[in-house]
Amino acid sequence: MSQAAVKSVTEVEDLYGAGTYHKRKLVIVRGQGARLWSQDGKEYIDCVGGQGAANVGHQNPYVNKAIQEQSQNLVNCTELFYNDQRARLLETLARLTPARIRRFFFCNSGAESVEGAFKFARLATGRTRIVAAMRGYHGKSMGALSATWNKEYREPFEPLVPGFLHLPFDNLEKTCQAITDETAAFIVEPVQGESGVRPGSCEYFQGVEAHCRKTGTLLILDEVQTGFCRTGRMFASEHFGIEPDILCLAKSLAGGVPMGAIGISEAVSAKLFKLAHTSTFGGNPLACAAANAAIRFMEDRQLAERSRDLGAEFMSELRQINSPKIREVRGLGLMVGVELKEKAGPYIQQLMERGVLVLGAGPTVIRYLPPLVIECDDLKRVAAETARVLG
Ligand SMILES: *Cc1c(COP(=O)(O)O)cnc(C)c1O
């Protein structure tokens, strides 16, 4: 491809895109597993992983085949009707999610999953207050944004939904003080993603869960990023032995095809009424077929175990890097962050120039969310390149 063609893609996007994204000057046109290729033919190791949507890898053979086959049967079918792919996915999710989660509402993104969760929590409890965690990220639609912590995202859009309160993440005492018998729900990520890859502690999650049960508050786990094998379990709640009343899912649910889901307990479901919440594209057969294939792949290939083992090895390699710039290496499974004592941006850029694509998470953290199919040698190279740029 000529240089002019590369320029025209970026020019067109810069000219006609709404302009709400930080973009890297890179035109990605193809992927395979944990590799990506740019329009000018350069190869990259992908540790962006679709920001968490590519757990099963690019051009996943199961997902590709399912999309092809389903496109020849039926792409769209609203929930006015029943559908075979949707029924199959419901059964699978009911089998895999925590025991308390018995029913599912399908939507199309993470923010939508969080929006619906809040509506369901209000109906189920008759209460309106929501407690969330500082540094939490739950999306950018008005309700989800009300739970998101970052003031830069929130303040320009105030007034937001009333009744939201943010307490320090992983602080059991303060969180319990804020959760009362007037609180509809507490929403939290098992590992905070966007704000810096921060796993919470067992004591915190179990303590909050017990306090929620005592006050009749619903526990909403936002597993949009941690779900589907990312942290070394199918769902991160399994690490902490907790049972949410509402479970938010999206990102890798359908192998990269846009889809979200809200898992709810039988008690929450009992309080919903017909048309309380709906979505035209929710539960469409194409996304459901992709999800069925993606989840089958995760189970066949034991992606959770792979994520656990590769993540442990990767983190131990990162911890061996002898650099005064590193404050901490932390994570769970293949959700990994390197916190620096300085801004991460320049190092993210240098890694890209060396053929490794990574994410930021807050100003000082380099975040790695590789597809879980990544080869061991590729991860070793990512660690080596990280050592080089930080050395
Ligand atoms: C990405 C993310 C969201 C929002 O998902 P979108 O699909 O971008 O709306 C919500 N919660 C968490 C934890 C996320 O990582």
PDBQT file of the ligand as one rigid body, heavy atoms in Angstrom, charges set to zero:
ROOT
HETATM    1  C1  LIG A 401     -15.318  -0.689  29.090  1.00  0.00    +0.000 C 
HETATM    2  C2  LIG A 401     -16.058  -0.707  30.356  1.00  0.00    +0.000 A 
HETATM    3  C3  LIG A 401     -17.387  -0.226  30.442  1.00  0.00    +0.000 A 
HETATM    4  C4  LIG A 401     -18.088   0.461  29.303  1.00  0.00    +0.000 C 
HETATM    5  O1  LIG A 401     -18.220  -0.353  28.193  1.00  0.00    +0.000 OA
HETATM    6  P1  LIG A 401     -18.587   0.303  26.768  1.00  0.00    +0.000 P 
HETATM    7  O2  LIG A 401     -18.883  -0.890  25.915  1.00  0.00    +0.000 OA
HETATM    8  O3  LIG A 401     -17.377   1.073  26.335  1.00  0.00    +0.000 OA
HETATM    9  O4  LIG A 401     -19.759   1.174  26.983  1.00  0.00    +0.000 OA
HETATM   10  C5  LIG A 401     -18.043  -0.371  31.642  1.00  0.00    +0.000 A 
HETATM   11  N1  LIG A 401     -17.448  -0.943  32.699  1.00  0.00    +0.000 NA
HETATM   12  C6  LIG A 401     -16.175  -1.402  32.657  1.00  0.00    +0.000 A 
HETATM   13  C7  LIG A 401     -15.578  -2.041  33.866  1.00  0.00    +0.000 C 
HETATM   14  C8  LIG A 401     -15.433  -1.286  31.485  1.00  0.00    +0.000 A 
HETATM   15  O5  LIG A 401     -14.167  -1.715  31.455  1.00  0.00    +0.000 OA
ENDROOT
TORSDOF 0
